[in-house]
Amino acid sequence: MPIFDQGYQHWSGHLSGRAWRWLAVTRQGIRGGLKNRFLRYVLFAAWVPALALVLMLCMWGLLERRSSLASTFMQYYMALLQPGVVADPQHYRADIWRLSYGYFLEIELRFSMVLILLVGPNLISQDLRFNALPLYFSRPLRRIDYFLGKLGVILAFLGMVVIVPSIVAYVLGLLFSLDITIIRDTFGILLASVAYGLILTFSAGMLILALSALSRSSRYVALCWVGIWLVSGIVATVLQAVDSQQRRYVYYNKMTVARPNGRDFDNLSRAERDKQWRAYRQARERAAEEYRVAELGFSAHDWRPLVSYTENLSRLGQQLLGTDQTWKRLSLLDPDQDARDQLLATYMGPQYPWYWSAGVLTGLFGLSACVLNLSVKSLDRLK
Amino acid sequence: MAYESSGEPRTLFQLDGVTKTYGAVTALDDLSVTVPSGAIGLLGPNGSGKTTMIRTLLGLIPVDAGSGQVLGMDFLHRQLNIRREVGFAPENECLFPAVEGVQFVAYAGELVGMRSKDAMQRAHEVLDYVGLGEARYRKVESYSTGMKQRLKLASAIVHDPKLLILDEPTNGMDPDGREEVLQLCRDLARNKGMSLLFSSHLLPDVEAVCDYIIVLGNGKLLAQGNIQQLKQVHNQCFEVRVKAGSETFAQGLSALGCVIEARDDVLLVQIPKGESPRMLWRAAAEQNQQIRYLRSQRSTLEEVFLKALEQK
């Protein structure tokens, strides 16, 4: 018993409006999520790439200003980038920022998947397991508030590793550059990265909420998420590899000159043997070149990456940031056509139309919304 | 019961011709009822429509026909406003998972719109009130059934609602815990001015807390009214106990036209129309008997309930 029992007291405080009621659900979800030790570790680790982005943008700012500090890092730049880029950093500013953000978002996409794996499965399945829905819906809370609140939890955590670092890095990059024209050149990149963060949040958030609404067991939900994230990626990679091997086989079979060997080849004179070897090597090089060019062309209508959930997100990010155009611009610095093709083939992502990925993600979003609508019912249909 | 300045009791809720069906099952059948403020008991057998009525009042389900008001607000259009003014403790075991007791109650307050700080402060107060002060930092999953019921009560009153709806609040509780919850409900209804809608199968619980009842059966209103009035005094029926020889006394009364029913050592006597209780005294004097106990018979709540069910 308390020392002084004051009994029941009336309360006459102020109740907030309905518009922000979902925020209570979000706050509770964040509090619950942060109790998970592993989640805190992953959050911490996810800020390392953000730190690298900040460093990169700040160093580029110093390089633009020809700061004495920049000379320390110059040797690293020279090793990483072509001399033409380092010689005129202001001219290539937008390109470097774009690529930096591109790499950052690509890494954070992986961290986001891990964060969702740790936060998402419990969001609705736990409420179903503990029959908490009557407690929510008997209060002035609509289903949309409940969903928004749960989605807000995903937004908060992904915002912490994608959106907030993007903005902070931008501001710091701006401060280190001290050039007002940088806003004109790079503001679009900031908008693109924030837009990408929102697309990632809404797409992955709705998907994990739908999965979470399908089962009372968070473990099954987590397994499903791993399946969508990793297994779809593996399947897409295998499909691409098999197809690529087949095409490679076809191209190499096209070589008009057969590999010189056998008893007849041994009986030839040395000069004749060298001639056949040269013809063979040239044919191989021609085939390889044709193959590279054909691969670039083929990737423009290869549907296989669509199987991978993360690949679809990457494709949209790539489109929003315009990293492909950047690689094309940078490749022009190399006078050798072969080297240019090589660079593009290595660094450019899938080239199929971006709206294919947008379509896949929109479809998944719609499906998730339907699942949520059917699975999380009002009290009318609850037991 | 709360009264307006005019002296008329304030209306707590009112339903006009409300019908709700689930497929072929009619849960509420053209139900019309007006209920005054105060502690209201909601009685009815399983499937009588009690839970559907509660959900209708909270605006949680769409009705097929009819209209109504709760605390003066239309339940068809102002559901969220109603839920803001009402506290509800559902029947089933339901918990916000993985939280401590105090967080549970504070979260319930936040969902109604209380600021975090206010909700936490208030959560401590109401947990003390319901007797869970010592267990406030324990995870709610570890609470016993009785503690969970009290926790639900605390989370329902955290925002100081005008109407508290309790659906089977003493389910699964031991006698001591049950008495404590009933005591809390009585206190809220009688001393704190909170209206109560108390749905239960346990008639003694309803009688202990409420002063007005509604009896539902097959989605229809079977009876309603003040408990004391429903437990009417039967002017022609009396409970009589005599010192000795009650059988002889009963035979004598039967000969005078009374209908007798023996219940333990008490005789339930229905005297003929037009006669007064004086005939009992006369009969006792004639038989040389001493009447030790005599009072007009009153219906019990159970009788009221069963009688209402028989009428359906």
Interface residues (C-beta under 8 A of the other chain):
Chain A: P2 D5 Q6 G7 Y8 Q9 H10 W11 S12 G13 H14 L15 S16 G17 R18 R21 A24 V25 R27 Q28 R31 G32 K35 Q126 D127 R129 F130 N131 A132 L133 P134 L135 Y136 F137 S138 R139 P140 L141 R142 S378 L379 D380 K383
Chain B: R55 L58 L60 I61 P62 L80 N81 R83 R84 F88 P90 N92 E93 C94 L95 F96 P97 A98 V99 Q103 Y107 A108 E110 L111 V112 G113 M114 R115 S116 D118 R122 E125 V126 D128 Y129 G133 E141 S155 I157 H159 D160 D187 L188 N191 K192
